[in-house]
Amino acid sequence: NYSTGVSDSGPSPLEENTWKISIHTSLLNGLLNNQFYQPWDLFEIIQLFLAINLFLILSALPRQAYILYLGGFLTLIFVVWCTTNQFLHKFHLFPIVSFAVGSFIVFLGLVTTLHLIKAREESFIRMAFSKYIPQKVLRQILKDPEILKRGGEERVMTVLFSDIAGFTTISEKMTPTELVSLLDRKS
């Protein structure tokens, strides 16, 4: 005799289909060895979450995307390592979903902010210089904005100064806007 409606396997918190006898075995093992999985303390969770996100924020401060991405990757590795270590060696249940989701939201916000700042800086440089310097020079400035540092750059160069005939007389009779317009048409 056996019952068709009763099964020796079923869902558990760790697996969808577990032999029910293994649940009893795990409980007995925990009782005999005094080892039970314990959740983390809320204060510890908050401290670690703040530390991880502070690390992500500090990795965004240099404004270099590759440093922020490296910080995000290291955070991911740390969360996976911490989860495995806590579960296997200390019988603590590490809140991986909370950490992963929370840190990903902070990381995504930092990446978005970094790209918006870069786009705004690029737009400002493009607007400020596009009418006054050649496109080739503008592309170099956009590629490396640090070349705009104060103090300039020392180079050995040859420069040709030339004068437009009657320029002083012409410029005294025009407004600055008209003069720039005239020079743009001449060049």
N, CA, C and O of each residue as an XYZ file, in Angstrom:
748
protein
N       0.817     -1.196      0.000
C       0.000      0.000      0.000
C       0.861      1.261      0.000
O       1.813      1.400      0.768
N       0.497      2.135     -0.861
C       1.101      3.459     -0.782
C       0.113      4.464     -1.314
O      -0.798      4.126     -2.070
N       0.309      5.729     -0.902
C      -0.629      6.785     -1.274
C      -0.073      7.552     -2.471
O       1.099      7.929     -2.475
N      -0.892      7.782     -3.469
C      -0.438      8.496     -4.663
C      -0.401     10.001     -4.454
O       0.250     10.706     -5.225
N      -1.077     10.510     -3.440
C      -1.111     11.959     -3.224
C       0.019     12.452     -2.341
O       0.140     13.663     -2.158
N       0.853     11.584     -1.784
C       1.923     11.975     -0.869
C       3.253     11.743     -1.570
O       3.475     10.706     -2.196
N       4.126     12.725     -1.451
C       5.417     12.620     -2.126
C       6.532     12.745     -1.106
O       6.374     13.388     -0.068
N       7.659     12.125     -1.412
C       8.831     12.239     -0.538
C       9.704     13.422     -0.920
O      10.734     13.657     -0.288
N       9.313     14.163     -1.937
C      10.099     15.341     -2.325
C       9.176     16.548     -2.436
O       7.966     16.425     -2.628
N       9.797     17.720     -2.306
C       9.006     18.938     -2.380
C       9.913     20.167     -2.326
O      11.136     20.046     -2.261
N       9.303     21.336     -2.353
C      10.108     22.561     -2.364
C      10.712     22.861     -0.991
O      10.146     22.519      0.047
N      11.871     23.508     -1.021
C      12.516     24.007      0.196
C      13.025     25.420     -0.108
O      12.996     25.845     -1.262
N      13.483     26.141      0.896
C      13.972     27.508      0.634
C      15.174     27.567     -0.308
O      15.431     28.607     -0.915
N      15.917     26.452     -0.437
C      17.124     26.471     -1.260
C      16.947     25.814     -2.625
O      17.672     26.136     -3.565
N      16.004     24.910     -2.739
C      15.790     24.195     -3.997
C      14.304     23.997     -4.235
O      13.503     23.971     -3.300
N      13.949     23.858     -5.518
C      12.532     23.670     -5.838
C      12.073     22.249     -5.540
O      10.925     22.038     -5.149
N      12.957     21.274     -5.721
C      12.580     19.889     -5.508
C      13.654     19.216     -4.647
O      14.723     18.865     -5.145
N      13.364     19.040     -3.359
C      14.311     18.466     -2.400
C      13.681     17.242     -1.754
O      12.474     17.209     -1.516
N      14.505     16.232     -1.472
C      14.003     15.089     -0.721
C      13.699     15.570      0.684
O      14.561     16.155      1.340
N      12.495     15.334      1.148
C      12.074     15.837      2.464
C      12.892     15.238      3.597
O      13.024     15.855      4.653
N      13.444     14.050      3.397
C      14.279     13.461      4.436
C      15.551     14.291      4.646
O      16.103     14.311      5.746
N      16.021     14.980      3.585
C      17.236     15.804      3.733
C      16.978     17.023      4.616
O      17.902     17.526      5.253
N      15.742     17.502      4.662
C      15.407     18.619      5.550
C      15.556     18.166      7.006
O      16.112     18.893      7.829
N      15.068     16.985      7.317
C      15.200     16.441      8.675
C      16.673     16.199      9.003
O      17.117     16.465     10.120
N      17.415     15.702      8.041
C      18.840     15.449      8.252
C      19.584     16.751      8.528
O      20.440     16.797      9.412
N      19.271     17.804      7.785
C      19.913     19.099      7.995
C      19.583     19.666      9.365
O      20.455     20.205     10.047
N      18.333     19.546      9.765
C      17.936     20.025     11.092
C      18.646     19.253     12.198
O      19.123     19.849     13.164
N      18.718     17.954     12.066
C      19.405     17.132     13.068
C      20.886     17.475     13.118
O      21.466     17.570     14.200
N      21.497     17.659     11.962
C      22.919     18.038     11.902
C      23.141     19.384     12.605
O      24.097     19.534     13.366
N      22.269     20.352     12.354
C      22.387     21.652     13.007
C      22.240     21.550     14.514
O      22.961     22.218     15.256
N      21.302     20.709     14.981
C      21.108     20.534     16.419
C      22.318     19.869     17.066
O      22.755     20.285     18.139
N      22.858     18.843     16.424
C      23.987     18.121     17.002
C      25.276     18.953     17.005
O      26.060     18.873     17.950
N      25.499     19.753     15.947
C      26.735     20.546     15.842
C      26.563     21.995     16.291
O      27.519     22.771     16.285
N      25.347     22.351     16.678
C      25.022     23.721     17.087
C      25.429     24.728     16.011
O      26.007     25.775     16.304
N      25.116     24.389     14.767
C      25.417     25.275     13.643
C      24.128     25.518     12.861
O      23.571     24.608     12.246
N      23.669     26.776     12.902
C      22.459     27.143     12.184
C      22.756     28.376     11.339
O      23.560     29.224     11.725
N      22.113     28.466     10.210
C      22.271     29.661      9.397
C      21.555     30.820     10.066
O      20.399     30.711     10.475
N      22.272     31.936     10.169
C      21.728     33.102     10.852
C      21.705     34.289      9.899
O      22.601     34.440      9.068
N      20.691     35.124     10.018
C      20.679     36.345      9.190
C      21.668     37.372      9.745
O      22.074     37.309     10.905
N      22.037     38.308      8.891
C      22.921     39.391      9.316
C      22.159     40.376     10.198
O      20.944     40.527     10.078
N      22.888     41.034     11.076
C      22.331     42.093     11.895
C      22.064     43.312     11.003
O      22.869     43.617     10.123
N      20.950     44.004     11.220
C      20.574     45.150     10.385
C      21.646     46.242     10.405
O      21.927     46.846      9.370
N      22.237     46.496     11.550
C      23.278     47.526     11.648
C      24.494     47.165     10.791
O      25.066     48.031     10.129
N      24.886     45.896     10.804
C      26.006     45.436      9.966
C      25.678     45.597      8.478
O      26.531     45.994      7.685
N      24.446     45.286      8.117
C      24.011     45.412      6.727
C      24.107     46.867      6.273
O      24.630     47.155      5.197
N      23.602     47.772      7.095
C      23.639     49.205      6.738
C      25.070     49.694      6.631
O      25.403     50.419      5.694
N      25.928     49.312      7.574
C      27.329     49.734      7.527
C      28.019     49.255      6.251
O      28.687     50.036      5.573
N      27.860     47.986      5.929
C      28.509     47.438      4.734
C      27.944     48.056      3.467
O      28.690     48.339      2.529
N      26.622     48.271      3.428
C      25.999     48.892      2.263
C      26.545     50.305      2.050
O      26.851     50.684      0.919
N      26.668     51.083      3.120
C      27.222     52.439      3.010
C      28.682     52.397      2.580
O      29.109     53.219      1.769
N      29.449     51.456      3.107
C      30.867     51.348      2.735
C      31.020     50.996      1.254
O      31.857     51.573      0.560
N      30.217     50.056      0.778
C      30.289     49.660     -0.637
C      29.927     50.829     -1.537
O      30.601     51.079     -2.536
N      28.867     51.546     -1.188
C      28.439     52.659     -2.035
C      29.375     53.855     -1.926
O      29.517     54.611     -2.887
N      30.015     54.042     -0.778
C      31.052     55.074     -0.657
C      32.225     54.746     -1.578
O      32.797     55.633     -2.212
N      32.575     53.463     -1.644
C      33.637     53.030     -2.562
C      33.254     53.343     -4.010
O      34.084     53.823     -4.781
N      32.008     53.074     -4.378
C      31.555     53.379     -5.744
C      31.598     54.884     -6.021
O      32.012     55.305     -7.101
N      31.173     55.686     -5.056
C      31.193     57.139     -5.230
C      32.623     57.641     -5.372
O      32.902     58.493     -6.215
N      33.524     57.121     -4.556
C      34.932     57.531     -4.654
C      35.543     57.118     -5.993
O      36.411     57.813     -6.521
N      35.096     55.997     -6.536
C      35.629     55.578     -7.840
C      35.081     56.443     -8.978
O      35.637     56.444    -10.076
N      33.994     57.179     -8.722
C      33.436     58.074     -9.747
C      34.068     59.466     -9.702
O      33.974     60.213    -10.676
N      34.708     59.826     -8.590
C      35.242     61.180     -8.444
C      36.294     61.584     -9.480
O      36.302     62.744     -9.891
N      37.176     60.692     -9.922
C      38.141     61.115    -10.948
C      37.508     61.430    -12.308
O      38.192     61.912    -13.211
N      36.215     61.161    -12.458
C      35.470     61.419    -13.700
C      35.999     60.615    -14.887
O      35.892     61.055    -16.032
N      36.549     59.478    -14.628
C      37.014     58.579    -15.682
C      36.109     57.348    -15.662
O      36.024     56.648    -14.653
N      35.441     57.091    -16.776
C      34.469     55.998    -16.828
C      35.108     54.653    -16.517
O      34.493     53.822    -15.848
N      36.329     54.421    -16.989
C      36.940     53.114    -16.775
C      37.214     52.859    -15.291
O      37.164     51.709    -14.855
N      37.502     53.905    -14.504
C      37.718     53.730    -13.071
C      36.398     53.371    -12.389
O      36.361     52.507    -11.513
N      35.326     54.033    -12.794
C      34.010     53.719    -12.223
C      33.588     52.297    -12.585
O      33.065     51.579    -11.733
N      33.805     51.877    -13.839
C      33.452     50.516    -14.235
C      34.293     49.488    -13.471
O      33.788     48.433    -13.086
N      35.569     49.796    -13.253
C      36.419     48.910    -12.460
C      35.894     48.822    -11.032
O      35.861     47.737    -10.452
N      35.485     49.951    -10.460
C      34.906     49.953     -9.116
C      33.641     49.125     -9.051
O      33.430     48.398     -8.081
N      32.794     49.220    -10.068
C      31.576     48.412    -10.122
C      31.878     46.928    -10.215
O      31.220     46.110     -9.572
N      32.884     46.582    -11.025
C      33.272     45.177    -11.173
C      33.825     44.634     -9.858
O      33.488     43.521     -9.454
N      34.677     45.420     -9.186
C      35.232     44.984     -7.899
C      34.134     44.839     -6.844
O      34.194     43.940     -6.006
N      33.150     45.706     -6.884
C      32.020     45.601     -5.959
C      31.251     44.301     -6.199
O      30.885     43.607     -5.251
N      31.011     43.979     -7.459
C      30.315     42.736     -7.797
C      31.097     41.521     -7.300
O      30.520     40.603     -6.717
N      32.412     41.517     -7.532
C      33.263     40.409     -7.071
C      33.200     40.303     -5.544
O      33.109     39.204     -4.998
N      33.248     41.446     -4.862
C      33.189     41.436     -3.396
C      31.867     40.868     -2.892
O      31.864     40.065     -1.959
N      30.761     41.260     -3.478
C      29.450     40.775     -3.030
C      29.335     39.266     -3.241
O      28.824     38.561     -2.371
N      29.801     38.762     -4.379
C      29.753     37.318     -4.637
C      30.664     36.582     -3.655
O      30.275     35.550     -3.109
N      31.868     37.099     -3.426
C      32.798     36.469     -2.486
C      32.220     36.470     -1.073
O      32.267     35.456     -0.377
N      31.679     37.599     -0.658
C      31.124     37.728      0.687
C      29.948     36.768      0.879
O      29.815     36.147      1.933
N      29.114     36.653     -0.125
C      27.977     35.735     -0.042
C      28.457     34.303      0.136
O      27.978     33.589      1.017
N      29.400     33.883     -0.699
C      29.921     32.514     -0.634
C      30.626     32.262      0.691
O      30.389     31.243      1.341
N      31.485     33.179      1.090
C      32.246     33.026      2.321
C      31.330     32.952      3.535
O      31.495     32.075      4.383
N      30.377     33.853      3.626
C      29.472     33.882      4.775
C      28.601     32.631      4.829
O      28.355     32.092      5.908
N      28.142     32.175      3.696
C      27.244     31.027      3.659
C      27.972     29.727      3.996
O      27.473     28.912      4.771
N      29.152     29.539      3.411
C      29.847     28.264      3.569
C      30.664     28.160      4.849
O      30.790     27.074      5.415
N      31.222     29.281      5.314
C      32.166     29.190      6.426
C      31.640     29.731      7.755
O      32.109     29.320      8.816
N      30.696     30.627      7.710
C      30.237     31.240      8.963
C      28.751     31.023      9.224
O      28.226     31.482     10.239
N      28.083     30.340      8.332
C      26.657     30.037      8.465
C      25.810     31.302      8.634
O      24.842     31.316      9.393
N      26.189     32.351      7.921
C      25.392     33.579      7.890
C      24.772     33.716      6.507
O      25.423     33.450      5.497
N      23.540     34.124      6.470
C      22.858     34.345      5.199
C      23.095     35.791      4.785
O      22.491     36.707      5.344
N      23.964     35.997      3.815
C      24.303     37.343      3.338
C      23.175     37.847      2.441
O      22.712     37.109      1.571
N      22.725     39.081      2.631
C      21.593     39.607      1.837
C      22.040     40.044      0.441
O      22.126     41.238      0.154
N      22.321     39.074     -0.415
C      22.898     39.363     -1.735
C      21.953     40.149     -2.631
O      22.403     41.028     -3.367
N      20.665     39.862     -2.592
C      19.726     40.562     -3.471
C      19.658     42.039     -3.090
O      19.695     42.909     -3.960
N      19.559     42.318     -1.803
C      19.514     43.715     -1.352
C      20.768     44.462     -1.757
O      20.696     45.583     -2.261
N      21.916     43.844     -1.538
C      23.177     44.501     -1.886
C      23.329     44.672     -3.388
O      23.727     45.736     -3.861
N      23.016     43.637     -4.126
C      23.186     43.705     -5.581
C      22.269     44.757     -6.191
O      22.716     45.562     -7.007
N      21.010     44.764     -5.815
C      20.060     45.728     -6.377
C      20.412     47.145     -5.933
O      20.462     48.059     -6.756
N      20.656     47.331     -4.632
C      20.988     48.660     -4.119
C      22.264     49.223     -4.727
O      22.305     50.383     -5.138
N      23.294     48.406     -4.783
C      24.561     48.866     -5.354
C      24.441     49.106     -6.859
O      25.064     50.026     -7.388
N      23.646     48.289     -7.550
C      23.455     48.499     -8.981
C      22.737     49.816     -9.252
O      23.068     50.518    -10.207
N      21.756     50.154     -8.417
C      21.047     51.422     -8.588
C      22.004     52.591     -8.382
O      21.993     53.549     -9.155
N      22.834     52.514     -7.337
C      23.823     53.585     -7.099
C      24.812     53.644     -8.260
O      25.135     54.729     -8.744
N      25.295     52.486     -8.710
C      26.244     52.439     -9.822
C      25.635     53.024    -11.094
O      26.284     53.797    -11.798
N      24.402     52.657    -11.382
C      23.720     53.166    -12.576
C      23.550     54.685    -12.489
O      23.739     55.390    -13.481
N      23.196     55.183    -11.318
C      23.079     56.626    -11.119
C      24.399     57.343    -11.329
O      24.438     58.417    -11.929
N      25.483     56.754    -10.837
C      26.810     57.363    -11.009
C      27.241     57.351    -12.472
O      27.790     58.337    -12.964
N      26.997     56.245    -13.168
C      27.357     56.165    -14.593
C      26.574     57.206    -15.393
O      27.137     57.904    -16.237
N      25.275     57.304    -15.119
C      24.439     58.282    -15.823
C      24.919     59.699    -15.546
O      25.047     60.505    -16.467
N      25.183     60.001    -14.289
C      25.666     61.334    -13.918
C      27.002     61.636    -14.585
O      27.207     62.737    -15.095
N      27.902     60.672    -14.582
C      29.213     60.871    -15.205
C      29.077     61.164    -16.694
O      29.746     62.058    -17.213
N      28.227     60.427    -17.377
C      28.052     60.651    -18.814
C      27.349     61.985    -19.097
O      27.654     62.645    -20.090
N      26.422     62.378    -18.239
C      25.779     63.687    -18.412
C      26.771     64.831    -18.201
O      26.740     65.821    -18.932
N      27.639     64.701    -17.217
C      28.662     65.730    -16.976
C      29.602     65.811    -18.167
O      29.926     66.905    -18.629
N      30.041     64.666    -18.667
C      30.929     64.651    -19.837
C      30.251     65.280    -21.052
O      30.876     66.048    -21.783
N      28.982     64.960    -21.268
C      28.252     65.521    -22.412
C      28.094     67.029    -22.263
O      28.221     67.762    -23.244
N      27.822     67.495    -21.061
C      27.684     68.931    -20.827
C      29.021     69.649    -21.059
O      29.052     70.716    -21.673
N      30.116     69.069    -20.573
C      31.432     69.678    -20.788
C      31.768     69.725    -22.278
O      32.268     70.731    -22.782
N      31.487     68.628    -22.971
C      31.762     68.572    -24.404
C      30.925     69.599    -25.152
O      31.425     70.258    -26.065
N      29.673     69.741    -24.781
C      28.798     70.715    -25.419
C      29.296     72.133    -25.172
O      29.287     72.962    -26.083
N      29.731     72.418    -23.950
C      30.255     73.749    -23.633
C      31.509     74.055    -24.462
O      31.634     75.138    -25.033
N      32.417     73.109    -24.521
C      33.657     73.313    -25.293
C      33.328     73.506    -26.763
O      33.884     74.389    -27.417
N      32.428     72.686    -27.284
C      32.058     72.794    -28.700
C      31.442     74.165    -28.995
O      31.782     74.792    -29.999
N      30.540     74.632    -28.130
C      29.893     75.938    -28.344
C      30.889     77.086    -28.200
O      30.836     78.056    -28.955
N      31.797     76.974    -27.228
C      32.720     78.064    -26.945
C      33.781     78.227    -28.033
O      34.188     79.350    -28.331
N      34.227     77.139    -28.620
C      35.373     77.204    -29.518
C      35.068     76.945    -30.988
O      35.912     77.221    -31.841
N      33.883     76.423    -31.310
C      33.618     75.990    -32.682
C      33.720     77.119    -33.711
O      34.036     76.854    -34.870
N      33.467     78.351    -33.325
C      33.515     79.456    -34.278
C      34.903     80.091    -34.370
O      35.163     80.895    -35.265
N      35.783     79.733    -33.452
C      37.060     80.446    -33.376
C      38.283     79.582    -33.674
O      39.359     80.116    -33.944
N      38.139     78.277    -33.632
C      39.296     77.422    -33.914
C      38.900     76.357    -34.934
O      37.720     76.030    -35.063
N      39.874     75.818    -35.655
C      39.576     74.780    -36.654
C      39.009     73.510    -36.015
O      39.274     73.215    -34.850
N      38.234     72.774    -36.792
C      37.591     71.551    -36.304
C      38.613     70.515    -35.821
O      38.351     69.768    -34.878
N      39.774     70.479    -36.474
C      40.802     69.516    -36.073
C      41.281     69.810    -34.652
O      41.456     68.891    -33.852
N      41.488     71.070    -34.343
C      41.916     71.458    -33.003
C      40.787     71.198    -32.004
O      41.038     70.741    -30.889
N      39.556     71.486    -32.397
C      38.405     71.252    -31.528
C      38.276     69.775    -31.183
O      37.972     69.433    -30.040
N      38.502     68.899    -32.151
C      38.439     67.454    -31.880
C      39.515     67.042    -30.875
O      39.270     66.192    -30.019
N      40.706     67.641    -30.974
C      41.772     67.333    -30.015
C      41.378     67.798    -28.609
O      41.626     67.096    -27.628
N      40.774     68.963    -28.516
C      40.347     69.484    -27.211
C      39.263     68.588    -26.620
O      39.289     68.301    -25.423
N      38.311     68.140    -27.437
C      37.252     67.268    -26.946
C      37.789     65.908    -26.528
O      37.279     65.290    -25.593
N      38.817     65.450    -27.221
C      39.425     64.167    -26.882
C      40.151     64.239    -25.540
O      40.116     63.286    -24.761
N      40.814     65.381    -25.267
C      41.551     65.558    -24.023
C      41.378     66.989    -23.524
O      42.193     67.851    -23.853
N      40.334     67.263    -22.734
C      40.073     68.632    -22.267
C      41.169     69.189    -21.369
O      41.206     70.399    -21.142
N      42.051     68.361    -20.857
C      43.136     68.826    -19.990
C      44.137     69.707    -20.738
O      44.926     70.409    -20.104
N      44.121     69.685    -22.068
C      45.064     70.531    -22.800
C      44.676     72.001    -22.705
O      45.437     72.866    -23.138
N      43.507     72.299    -22.146
C      43.087     73.687    -21.960
C      43.598     74.267    -20.644
O      43.174     75.348    -20.234
N      44.505     73.555    -19.984
C      44.977     74.018    -18.677
C      45.628     75.391    -18.786
O      46.156     75.774    -19.830
N      45.571     76.109    -17.685
C      46.139     77.453    -17.664
C      47.647     77.386    -17.751
O      48.265     76.422    -17.299
N      48.234     78.411    -18.332
C      49.676     78.460    -18.454
C      50.152     78.088    -19.844
O      51.298     78.352    -20.210
N      49.280     77.483    -20.605
C      49.624     77.171    -21.989
C      50.579     76.017    -22.122
O      50.728     75.182    -21.229
N      51.220     75.999    -23.273
C      52.127     74.913    -23.605
C      53.284     75.505    -24.403
O      53.072     76.299    -25.320
N      54.487     75.123    -24.058
C      55.649     75.642    -24.775
C      55.903     74.795    -26.011
O      55.934     73.566    -25.953
N      56.090     75.504    -27.159
C      56.390     74.836    -28.429
C      57.297     75.726    -29.253
O      57.301     76.948    -29.104
N      58.057     75.098    -30.115
C      58.833     75.846    -31.097
C      57.953     75.944    -32.333
O      57.572     74.928    -32.915
N      57.628     77.181    -32.736
C      56.704     77.388    -33.839
C      57.152     78.541    -34.721
O      57.967     79.375    -34.325
N      56.606     78.566    -35.914
C      56.783     79.699    -36.818
C      55.413     80.333    -36.997
O      54.441     79.638    -37.291
N      55.330     81.645    -36.821
C      54.064     82.359    -36.914
C      54.206     83.464    -37.941
O      55.218     84.164    -37.958
N      53.217     83.631    -38.790
C      53.187     84.694    -39.785
C      52.126     85.696    -39.369
O      50.948     85.353    -39.275
N      52.534     86.923    -39.119
C      51.589     87.998    -38.812
C      51.391     88.809    -40.086
O      52.357     89.212    -40.733
N      50.155     89.038    -40.430
C      49.891     89.871    -41.601
C      48.792     90.863    -41.231
O      48.064     90.674    -40.257
N      48.688     91.915    -42.024
C      47.705     92.953    -41.729
C      46.757     93.073    -42.914
O      47.149     92.874    -44.064
N      45.533     93.392    -42.622
C      44.547     93.642    -43.659
C      44.619     95.130    -43.962
O      44.577     95.967    -43.060
N      44.726     95.441    -45.231
C      44.864     96.858    -45.628
C      43.659     97.652    -45.141
O      42.518     97.292    -45.430
N      43.909     98.726    -44.406
C      42.860     99.617    -43.929
C      42.018     99.019    -42.811
O      40.912     99.496    -42.556
N      42.514     97.986    -42.138
C      41.736     97.293    -41.112
C      41.373     98.218    -39.947
O      40.239     98.191    -39.468
N      42.309     99.020    -39.497
C      42.035     99.912    -38.368
C      40.894    100.864    -38.696
O      39.991    101.057    -37.882
N      40.931    101.460    -39.886
C      39.876    102.395    -40.293
C      38.538    101.676    -40.396
O      37.518    102.188    -39.934
N      38.539    100.490    -41.000
C      37.301     99.711    -41.144
C      36.752     99.335    -39.769
O      35.554     99.479    -39.525
N      37.625     98.849    -38.856
C      37.161     98.373    -37.551
C      36.634     99.491    -36.668
O      35.796     99.248    -35.800
N      37.117    100.726    -36.878
C      36.626    101.846    -36.070
C      35.209    102.241    -36.462
O      34.493    102.838    -35.658
N      34.794    101.921    -37.680
C      33.474    102.309    -38.159
C      32.415    101.217    -37.947
O      31.241    101.448    -38.236
N      32.805    100.027    -37.447
C      31.869     98.907    -37.315
C      31.731     98.488    -35.844
O      32.594     98.755    -35.008
N      30.612     97.823    -35.573
C      30.442     97.212    -34.250
C      31.239     95.902    -34.240
O      31.571     95.363    -35.295
N      31.540     95.399    -33.045
C      32.293     94.128    -32.983
C      31.593     92.984    -33.725
O      32.253     92.176    -34.378
N      30.280     92.914    -33.628
C      29.538     91.836    -34.303
C      29.663     91.965    -35.816
O      29.866     90.966    -36.506
N      29.548     93.162    -36.330
C      29.679     93.386    -37.778
C      31.093     93.060    -38.241
O      31.287     92.503    -39.322
N      32.077     93.409    -37.418
C      33.481     93.154    -37.778
C      33.765     91.657    -37.851
O      34.427     91.191    -38.778
N      33.267     90.911    -36.875
C      33.458     89.449    -36.885
C      32.780     88.848    -38.109
O      33.331     87.953    -38.750
N      31.586     89.336    -38.434
C      30.852     88.859    -39.602
C      31.644     89.133    -40.886
O      31.716     88.286    -41.776
N      32.234     90.326    -40.964
C      33.051     90.677    -42.141
C      34.268     89.787    -42.261
O      34.593     89.315    -43.351
N      34.945     89.553    -41.147
C      36.140     88.692    -41.174
C      35.786     87.249    -41.526
O      36.552     86.568    -42.208
N      34.622     86.782    -41.059
C      34.200     85.427    -41.386
C      33.937     85.286    -42.888
O      34.230     84.240    -43.469
N      33.386     86.329    -43.524
C      33.123     86.274    -44.955
C      34.416     86.321    -45.739
O      34.509     85.708    -46.803
N      35.425     87.035    -45.242
C      36.695     87.196    -45.967
C      37.547     85.929    -45.891
O      38.333     85.659    -46.799
N      37.399     85.153    -44.824
C      38.263     83.984    -44.668
C      37.622     82.788    -45.227
O      38.200     81.702    -45.188
